[in-house]
Amino acid sequence: MAALREPAMIERLNRDCFCVSLDRVKLAHALETEIGQPGLYALVQQRNPHLFSAQPVFVSHEHAQRMREVVLAIEQVAALPAFQRAVLARAPQAAQHDPGNPGVFLGFDFHLEAGKLGLIEINTNPGGALLSAVLARAQRACCEDMRNMMPSGEAIDAFETAIVAMFLREWQAAGREGRPACIAIVDTEPENQYLYAEFLLYQRLFARAGIEAIIADPAQLHCDDTTLSVDGRRIDLVYNRLTDFALSAPEHAVLRRAWELDTAVITPHPRAHARFADKRNLALLCDSSTLRAMGADGALADFLAAQVPHTEILTQDNAERLWAQRRNLFFKPWAGFGSRAAYRGAKLTRGVWQTIVQGEYVAQTLTPPGERRIGDAMDSRSLKFDLRAYADIGHVLWLSARLYQGQTTNFRTPGGGFAPMFEEAAGGSSKPR
């Protein structure tokens, strides 16, 4: 992967800036009063003590801009008829249905280390967007270097407005008129989900836009030939937070029926996952010659191949070679999510390897994450960080970071969690994003 220069100021800030930018009084106000509801801050503190980092991650303008360019490039490639034919040919039956709406929100996750930026995966239902907005509202400048980096209220408001506009775009793209009257935010046992607080934030966001929102378990859904409903209330649009991306589980049969009959607008959906988030697609995106053969412009193909770490689909034919190369590889289930059942090759045992070989995995060249020192000058430690771009149809709406310790992001690390990403502006000054 091509490396970009990391400015000395950015390196210094990630290494030596121990300023606490998170104002927890502002955080409580944002969660409970400004955009949330009473008791939400206490709920987050109880359930998610390591959800928010107290310190930001600093990134150069060049790297942030490169992330935006990667997002746009992938949107262009994913629109190629040959690319769509290739990914849909191996996708589950549910993905063959095209409802017209492309699907809300893609999350592009990057690692950045020693000036090297690598796209490690794409997600169709990335959590944390509204939580990142709340976090941005709770920042304070603690040193001169941060003075010009603070996100403006106008920028955060614009992000939240863009989220609502994205759902309305989905509604219209699916051929509906007017606006949805009721949206269902659907996940399994939603009140027990780790990011349940974010569901409440979405519910309030939609309410402020004049749209009723219901948080529901799939078991609460009822579908006939013309209507999807919850307890008799018609559902016009489903914000799908399930990780059963093909809607193939028996307990999701009602939602699958609504998807197939178009009785409601479902977003994101199986087709969006097949086009973007199936990790087998990374094996195409990293291969310049394959992209060219699919009709991609040569410069575009070369650019993407330089940004996506080499990825292979694990098969019986290449298993022996990949085992021998495992120390430089990371193994992920191609339909997985949230780093579950993902393994760094250097830590694999023979027993786990046999399970992986029998499963549905990709092997990706190891791309180390960046490091951010936290704490204070007398007692500091390094945490890893990754970067996430929240995007819609090729346009990056927001950039954020996650701090963690261990093999993958886990929201269990003291001092870790969602972190604001402060971007150096073009020309060497700094600005937030």
N, C-alpha and C positions, 0 to 999 in steps of 0.2 A: 504494500500500500504506500502511496506517495505521502511523504511527510511535509507538513507546513511548519514554518518557524513558530515556536511558542515564545511570544515576547517576554522579555526579562521581568516586566512588571507582573504579568500573569503568573509566571512561575513563582515569583516572590510572594504574591498574595496567597496562592494555594499552599505555600510552604510556611509562611511566617505571619499571616494575618489571623489573629485569634479573636477578632472582634465578634461579639455576639450581636447579630443583626436582627434576631427574632425578638419582638416585643410581645410577650405572652399576654399582656393586658389587651393589646390590640388584637391578638389572635382570638382571645375569648370574646371580644366585642364583635369581631367579624363573624365568628361561628354562631353566636347567640343572638345578636341584635341586628347587625348591618345586613347580613344576607342569610343568616341561619335561623335558629329557633332556640328558645330557652332550654337549657340542659344539655345542649350539644357539646359544649366544651368539656363538661364533666364526663360525658359519654366517651369522647375521644381520649381524655386523660386515663380513663379506666380501662378501655379496650386497647388503645393504641398509644402506649406511653412513648414509643420510639417512632411515631409517625412523622414528626417534623424535626428536622435538624435545626439547631440554633445558629448554624453558620453556613454561609453561601459557598458555592463553587464558582470559580472565575474561569472564563473562557475567552480566547481572543476573538476578535471580529472575524478573522479569516476562517477559523474553525467553525464558528456559528454559521457563517455564510456557506461554507462547504456542506454543512448539514442540510441547509435549505436547498442547495443545488442537487444533492443526492435524492431528496424527497421528490423534487420535480422530475428528475431523470427517471425514477422508478415509475412515477405516474405515466410518463410518456411511453416507457417500455410496456407497462401493463395494458396500455391501450392498443398495442399491436395485435392484429387478428391472429398471427401465428403464435404469439405468446399465449394469448387466451385459449387457443385451441390446445396447446400443449398442457397447460395447467388444468384445464377443465376435463381433458381426456382421462386424467387419473383422479379426478375429484369425485366425491360421493354423489349419489343421484340427486340429493337435495340441491347441490350447487348448480345443476343444469337449468334450474328455473331462473329466469331473468325478470325481476319485477320492475325494472326501469330505474329504480333508485340505487346509487352506487354503494351506499352504506356510510354511516357517520364515522368520523374519527378514525384515523390510523395512528398508531404509536410507533415511531421509528427509534429504536434503541441503539446507541452508539457507545463504543469505548474509545477513549482518547488517552494516549500515553506516549511520551517522548515525541510529541508532534505528529503521531500517526493516528489517524481517525479511521475507524472501521465500523460499518453497519453490521451489528451482530444478529438482529432479528427485527421483524415487523409484527405488530399486533393489531387485531381488528377491534378489540374492546379494551383499550388501555385505560386502567384506572388512574386516578390522581389528577385529572385535569382541573376540576373545580377545587380540589384541595390545594393545588398549586396556586390557584387564584386567591384563595383565602390566605395562604402563606405570604403571597406577595403584598397583600394589604397590611400585613403585620410586621413589615420590615422597618428598621430604623438605621440611620447612618451613625456608625460608631467611630469612624476615622475619616480623614480627608480623602483617602483613596476611594471610599465608598460614596462620598458626598454626591457625585453626579451619576451614581448607578441606581439610585432608588427608583423603583417603578412608580409611575404616576397613576393616580386613581383613574384618569381617563383611559390609560392603556389597559388597565384591568377591566374596566367597564366594557371597553371595546371587545376584549376577549370573550367575556360572558355574553355579550350581544351576538358575537359571531357564532357561539355555540347554539343559541336559540335559532339563529338564521339557518344554521346547518340542518337542524331537524325540520324546519319549514321547507327547506330545499328538498329534503328527502320526500316529504309529503307531496310536493308538487311534481317531482321527478317520477313518482309512482302513478301520476295521472290523476291525482286528487285535486279538488278545487277548494278554495277557501283556506281554512286552517283546521288542524285537528282539535276536537273539543276535549278529548281525554287521552292521555298518554299513560301507558303502563310501564313502569321500570321493573323488569322481570329478572329474578335470580332465585336460585334454590335457597330456601330458608333465609330470605334477605336480612332479617333482623339479626341473624347470626353470622353474617358475612363480615369479614375484617374491615371492609370499606363501606359498611352500612351508613356511616356518617355522610359519605358522599352521595348516597342515594337520597338522603334527606335534603342535601344541598340542591340536587337536581330538581327535586319536588318543589322546593321553594323558588328556584330559578324559573321553572315553567309557570308557576303560579303568578310570579311577577309579570310574566308575559301574557297573562290572561288565559292560560291553558291548565286545566285540571290534570293532576298527575297522581297515579295510584302506584304504590310499591307492592308488588305481588309475587307470590311463589307460583311456579308453573301449574301446580295442582289446583290453584284457584281459577284457572282459565277455563272457559267453556266456549266451544266453537260449533256453530251450525253452518249451513251452506252460505250464509250471507253475513254473519256477525260473530265477532270475537267479543267476549264479555267477561267481567269479573263481578260476581254477586249481582248480576242483572244490569250492571253499568257497561254500556257499549265502549269498547276500546278501539280507538281509531289508529293509534300508532304504538308499537312496542319498542322501547329502548331495551335491547336484548343484551343483558350482561352475563348470560350463561356461557360456560366454557365447553359445552357440548356443541362444537361448531357446526356439525352436520345435522343437529337436531334429531339424532338417531336413537337416543335413549327412550325406552318405553314411557318414562314419566314426562317426556316432552312431546308426546304424540299430539296433544291438542295444539300446541304452538306449531308443530310441523304441519298439521292440517291447515291452520290459518295461513301459513307461509305458502303452501301449495295452491290454496284457493284464492289467495290475495284478499282475504276477508279483512285484513288489517295491514298496514305498512310495517314491516319488520326491519329493524336496523340496529346494529349491523346484522348480516345474514350469511348463510352458507356460501353464497357465490362470492361475496367480498372476501371471505376467509380464503377460499380457493385461489382467488386472483392475487392476493397480497400476502397472507399470513402463513400459509402452508410453508414450512421451513424447507421443503424440497425445492421451492422456487429459488432459494438462495444459490442452489447449484447451477441455475440458469443465469442469475444476475451476476455471478462472478466470472462467467465464461464469455469473453469478448467475441470469440468466433461464433458461438451459438447465437448470441444476440444479433450479430451481423446477419447470420443466416435467416433470422426471424424478421429481418427488415429494419433493424435499428441502424441509425446513422453510425458510421465508424467511430467518430469522436465520442458520441454518447456511449457506445458499447465499451470503448476503452476506459472512459471515465468511471463507469459503474464497476467494471472489473477491478479497477484500482482501489475502490472504496469498500467492496464487499469481500471479506476474507474467504479464501478458497474453501468451498463446501462440497462434500460428496454425499450421496445417498448410500448408506451402509447396506451392502449386499453380501451374500455368501461368497461371491467372486472376489471382492476386495477386502473381506474381513481380515485375512491374515496380514495383508500389507498395512492396513490401518491399525491393527494391534501393534505391529512393530513400530509404527510412527506415533503411537498414542500419547507420548509425553508432550507433543506439540499440538495436540488436538483437544477439542471440547465436543462431547457427544450430547445431542439433544433429540428427544422424540419429535418427529416432524409434525405431529398434530398436538404437541404439548403446549403448556402455558405456565407462566409464573415460575420458571426454572425447575419445575417438578420433574423428577427422574432424569435430571441433567447431570452430567459427570465430567469433571476434568480428567483427561486421560491419564495424567501422571498418578492419580490416586485410585485407578481402577484395579480391582482384584479379578482374578480369573473367573470367580463365581459370578460377579456382576457382569463381566464381559459376556459370558454365555447368555445371560438374560438380554443384554443389549442386542447381540447378534440375532436373537430370535424375535426381536421387536421391530419397531418401525422408527429408525433413527437416521440422523444425518451426522456427519463428522465435519467439524469446522476448525480451520486453523486457529490456534489459540491467539486471541487478541487481548493483551493485558489491559485492564482498566486503569484509569488515572488514579492519582493519590491526592488526598487533601488532609493536611494536618489540622487536628482540632484540639481543643483544650485551652492551654495557655502556655506562655513561654517557658514556665518552670515545669510544667507537667503536660506534655503533649503526646499525641499518638497519631498514627496515620490510618485513615480509612480509605477504602476504595470508593470510586464514584463512577457511575455511568450517566449518560446524557439522554434525554428523551425529547423528541420533537413530536408535538401533537399537531397533526396535519389533516387537511380536508382537501380532496381532489387536487393534490399537488402543491397546496399552499400551506406553509407552516403558520399555525395560529399562535403557538406558544412553545417556549423551550424551558425545560426544567432539568433538575439533576436528582440523583438518589445516592446517598452515602450509606455504606454498609461495610461489614467485616465478614470474611468467609468466602465461600465459593461463589455465591450469587446473592443478589439483593434479597433481603429477608425481613426488614423492618423490625428486627429484634436486637439491633446493635445500639447500645447507649451512645448518644451523640449522633446517631444516624437518622435515616428517614428521608422524606422528600426535602430537597434543599432548593432555594432559589438559585437560578443560574444567572450570574452577572456577566454581561458581555462587554468586552472592550469595543468601543466604537471605532469605525474606520478612522485612521489617522493617529491612533494612539491614546485618545481619551477613552472614557468608559461610559457605558449606558446599560440599563437593565433590559431584559427580555423575558 
